[in-house]
Amino acid sequence: MGAVCRAKSINMASTGIRCKYRVVKFNDTMVWIEDQNGALSVTNDAEAVCAALYSIYGHARIVYRDSMRNWDELRHDSGRFLGFAPAPQYALDNAQRRS
């Protein structure tokens, strides 16, 4: 079975995503994901990640923890990847994460 996004029960394998990540928190305006150190990183699969998360969370900002444990933003316009931005101000500590 492929990775499944628990928030919306979407099978990630069917979205074209080649990296492995998990959603750690979301609200109406932001979604936080964490790179799970798969064969391809979120950084290297940013276009597919933005498109897939846009289909689930709409225009929410995407903040991710990369394989180096840094928090960055995947900037997008309607799911089209635009670039990266540092986002340490949106870092989550362990107490804020969903289980």
Secondary structure, 3 states (H helix, E strand, C coil): CCCEECCCCEEHHHHCCCCCEEEEEECCCEEEEEECCCCCCCHHHHHHHHHHHHHHHCCCEEEEECCCCCEEEEEEECCEEEEEEECHHHCCCHHHCCC
